[in-house]
Every structure is written in C-alpha cells, then in structure tokens.
C-alpha cells in the first residue's frame, strides 16, 4: 500500500494541477489532514474542491469502507416519505463496520427541488446514494460533506438564461454519464467561452483521474462539467492557462 507521505505529495500535486489558481494555505492544510486521516486520493476522484471547500465523493467513501473491511451496507426505502408520482424519495442506510457492529444509520432524501437539473428523473438513485454516504460518514467519522448530498453540483450562474429549460434526463439507465444534457452543457460552455475542445478533453481526463473518459463515472463527469463552466465564468484567462498546460496547448489557442 502507498505510504501516507507519498499520498500527501501526490494529492498536493494533483490538486495544484486541477485547482492551483484557487488553492490557499488553509485549503492545502485541510487536504493534508483528510489525506492523513482517511487516505483519500485526489487522482482517484475521492475528493472535489467546490467553493473553496473539500467534498468527499461516493467513490471515496466506498473506497474508505473497503479499506476498512466494511462488513456490509443495508438500504431500504422509508415508505411514508416516498411519493413516486412526485419523484420524491427517502432511504435509510445502515453501515456495519464488522459482524458484531450494531450499525450506523443515515438517511437521504431527494426530489426535483433539491437535486441538480443534470439528474432530474434519477431522484430515487440520488436519495439512495445520499443515505449510504451519510451512513458511511457516520461510521468512519468523516466530517466533510459528500458531493452527492449537496443540493446541486451545478447551481451556479448559468451560461445561458435558457439552460434550465432543457428537458429532464430519462429515468431509464445510467448510460452516457448523465445523458445528452451533460454533453449539451459542456458543448455550450466550450462554444460560449471559445475553448479548445481537444484541450478540454485532456483536462477532463486528468480531472477525473482516468486514462480515458469512458472509464470515468457519471458523477465525475458531471462534477467536471460544473467545474469547467464555473471556472470559465469566473476567470477564463486562468482556465486558458490550465488548458494550455496540456500537450498541444498554445498560448491563446482557445
């Protein structure tokens, strides 16, 4: 297993590569603490930096549970708080750290009003994930909120006043990493801010910590699209510097 000191250095390097323009001393210190305590990996997508704070991801929490040999997770719907016709769901998750563990319970709910427009139609899966995340955070003492628990990854200034009027994502299947809506927003961001699509793809691969985007999870892709749009709105010049750091990038190419 990789040593903690090496992982701390790797996390700092990957964090500087992805978010170097907004990293501060306090943020770096918080990353070091999270790394030493939970062995989270930035490269593997265990942590995301949003609005200056670190958020753990579902994959990060499940990896933590696996490293600690979690005995099992039981999830069930909380029927009195579920209304399928309104896409309103609530789940209870119980994490068992060992066979003798009495269980750590967490609850999660989701409906169209408290999830990102990117995942409308998938509220049941979001509610289940939130419940599991809360239970895992209780079981292993993770104080940082998980990305999936917050109301939205993308409730930021929109690139277009019509961007919220896109049709909801179909409920069937998990394919296409969030479907055409994610691709549409990505393409819209690239066009509006005149970004180089090939450099954006290279950045996305590095951001998600994968060899190819096909290996990225839907949550990682959604987080990247939200991150890219937010950065382009706030500081396009800094984003261009980041994109131009990849092979094939030229100063001012975008």
N, C-alpha and C positions, 0 to 999 in steps of 0.2 A: 504494500500500500504506500502511496506517495506520502512523504513526510509533510507535517503541518507547515514547516518553514518554506518548503518548496511551493506548496499550495498557496501560501500567503503571497509569495513573489509572483506566481502565475496569475493569481486573481488581480493583483495590482496592475500587472502588465496588460491584461485583457481589459480591465476597467479603464485604464488610461487610453487604450486603443479605441474603445467604444464611446466613452463619455468624457474624455480628457478635458474638454472645454468647460465642463461644469463640475468637475471634481474639486472638492476642497479638503482641507486638512481633517475636518471633522468627519466628512464622508469616507475618506480613506481609513480613518481610525475605526469607524463603525464596520467597514468591510473587513478589516483585520480581526476585529472581535468576533464577527459572525463566522469567519473562516476558522479561527482557532477553536471556537466553541462547537460548531456543527459540521465543519469540513465541507461547507458549501463551495461549489465550483462555478465561477462566472462563465467559463468556457462551455460548461455543460448546460447552461441556462437555468441554474439553480436560483440565481438572484437577478433582479432587474432594478435599475435606478430610475425612479419616477418622481418628478418634482422634488429632487434633492434627497429623497429617502430610499432606503433599500427595502425591496419587497421580495419575499421568497415565493417561488413558483410551486405548482403542484408536483412537478417532476423533482424539484429539490426536496420537498417534504417526503415523497415516497422513497427517494434515494436515501434520505436520512433514516427512514424506518427500516429499509432493507439493511443498511449498515449496522443497525442496532438489533437486527434479527427480530423484527416485529412478529408476534405470533398470529395476528390476523386483524381484519377490519370488518365489522358488520354494519351494514347500512340498510335503513328501512324508511319508507315514506311516513310522514306524520299526517295521517289522513284528514284530521279536522282542518288543517291549514292548506290542503291541496284543492285546487279548482282547475281541472284540466281545460275547461271551456274558456277560462281566462288566462291560461298559460301561467298559473300561479302554483308553485310547488314548494314543499318544505320537506327536508330529510333530517333524520337523526343518524349520526355515525358514532360507532363505538370502537376505539382502538385498544387492542390487547397487546401490551408490550411483552408479555410472557404468558405461558399457560396458566400461571397462578394469578395473573393480573385481573382485578375486578373490572377494569375498563375505564377509559377516559372518553367522555361523551361530548360531542359537539353538534351543533345544529346549523343548518344552512337553508336559506330560502332564496327564491328568485322569481321574478315576474317581469313583464316588459318594462316596468318603470325603474328597475334597479339593475338592469344589465345593459351592456353596450349594444348599440344598434347592430354591431357586427355579428352578434349571436342571437338576435331575435329569432324565435322559433326553436331554440335549443335551451329554453329555461329549465327544463327538467334536469338535463345533464349539468348545467351550471349549479343548480341547487345541490345536487348530489356531491359535486366536487367541492363546493364551499363547506358542506358538512364534514366531509373527510378531512379537508385542510384544517378546519378548526379543531377537530378531534386530535389530529396529528400534532398540531402546535401545542395543545394542552399536554399531550402525552410526553413530548420531548422538550417542553419548556422554551419553545420558540416565540419570542415576544413580537417579532416583526410580522406585520400583517401579510397575508398572501395576496398575490396579484389577482387571483380569481375571486377573492372576497370583496374587493372594492367594487363600487357601483359600475365603473366603466374604465377600460384602458384608454378609451378614445374620446372621452367627454372633454375635449379641448376645443379651442377655436377652430371652426371648420373652414376648410379651404374654399367652400362654396356654400351659399345660402340654401342651395337645393340638395346638399349632400345628405341631409337627414331624410329626404323624401324617397330614397331608394327603397324598393320592395324588400320585405323581410326575407331572411335566409330560410330555405326549406328545412323542415324538421327531419327529413329522412336522410340518414347517412352523416358521416363526418368528413367526407372527402373534400379535396381541393383546399384544405387548410382554411376553411371559412367560406369557401364558395366564391362566386363572381364578385360579391360585394367587396371583399378584401382586395381583390385584383383591381377593381374599379377605382377604389380609393388610392391604391398605390400608383396606378397609371395617371390619375388626376393630379396627384402630388408631383410626379415626375414632369408632367406637361406644364403645370402651373409655374413651377419653380425652375423649369428648364434644366433638369438634371440628366446626367448621362445614365441611361438605363443599364448599361453593362457594369458601370461602377457601382450603381445601386445594388445590383445583383451580387457583386462581390462583397459589398458591405453587409448585405443581408445574410449571406452565408457565414461571414465571420461573426456577425451579431448573434446568430442562432447557435454558433459553435458546432457547425456540421460541415461535412465535406461537400454535400450538395443540398439544395433547398428541399429536395424530395425527402430527405431524412429529417427535416425539421417538423416539430409538432405544430398543430394548428395554433396553440396558444403562443408559441414562439413567433410565428409569422404575424399573428395579429398584433403582438407587442411591438414587433419591428415596424410595421406599417404605422402604428400610432406614434412611435418614437420618431420615425422619419418625418412624418407630417408636422409634428410638434416642433422639431428642430428646424425644419425648413421655414416655418412661420416665424420662429423667434430669432434665428441667426443663420441666414442662408450662407453667408461667407464662411462661417466656421464649418458648416456642413460640407461645403465645397472642398475645404482643406482636408477634411476627413476622407471624402470620396477620392480626392486626387492622390491620397497616400497609397492607393492600391495600384497594382501593376496596370499600366496602360493609361493611368491618370495623368493629365497635363494641367498645368496651372491655368485656371479659367476655362477649362474644357467644357464645363457644363454651362 
